[in-house]
Amino acid sequence: MEIGGHVAIDWSASEEVEEAVRARGVIEHDTPWERLFELVFLPSYRVLVIEFLSSFKFHLRPPDAGGAGRPRAPVDRC
């Protein structure tokens, strides 16, 4: 089963355009952010994506729901 294209940081490409130093300033070695971006290359990625997509429930809310001083729109708890 194909699950979209994997998105991750291509460090060699960022070095070619001389942006690796700046990117490493934001996403340092051995941090939760780096582990998140590297997760797409692990065999467990497909299993995690399928599990997430099969259990996620999205409830669309109007754009003006719950502004300052106004009551929030009721949430459908299905």
N, C-alpha and C positions, 0 to 999 in steps of 0.2 A: 504494500500500500504506500503510495506517495503522499507525503504530508507537506505540501508546499515547498518552497525553497528555504534552505537553512540560512539564517542570517547570523553572521559573526564578524568580528573584526579581523580583517586581513592585515596582519602586522607587517608583512613584507611589502604590501602595496603602500601602506602608510609610511614606510621607510623610504620607498622610491620617491614619494612626493614630499619628503622631509617633514612629515607631520607626526612621526612616531613619538618624538620627545614630548610634544604637546599632548598627544593622546595619553601617554603614560603618566603625565602629570595629573590627569583626571582619573584614569583607570590604572592604578598601580598594580604591581605584581602581587599575587596571592591575596587578593581582596575579594569580598563577596561579588563585586561587579565583574571582576575578571572571571571568576568561576561561573557566573551566570552566562556570560558570553561564550565561554568554552563548553557549556553544557550541551549545545547543539551537536557537538561532535561525538558525544557519548552514546552508546547503544540504548541507554535508558531513556533518551530524549523522546523517542517515538511513543514509548509506553506512557510517559508522563503527559505528553500532549493529548493522547487518546483519552486518558483518564480525566484530564481537566475538561476537555471538550464534552465528554459524556456526562459530566456531573455539574457543569456550570449553568446557572440560571440567570438570565439577564432580564431585568424589569425596566423597561423604558419609562423615563419620567419626563414630564414636560420641561422645557428649558427654564421656565420661570418658577419651578417648584422650590419653595423654601427660601425665598430671598429674605434679606434683612427686614425684620419687623412683620413678616407675613408667615402664616402657618404653613407648614410643609404639606405637600400633597400626600394623601394616604398611600401607604405601600401595600401592594398586593402580596400577601403571604401565602402563596400557593405551594 
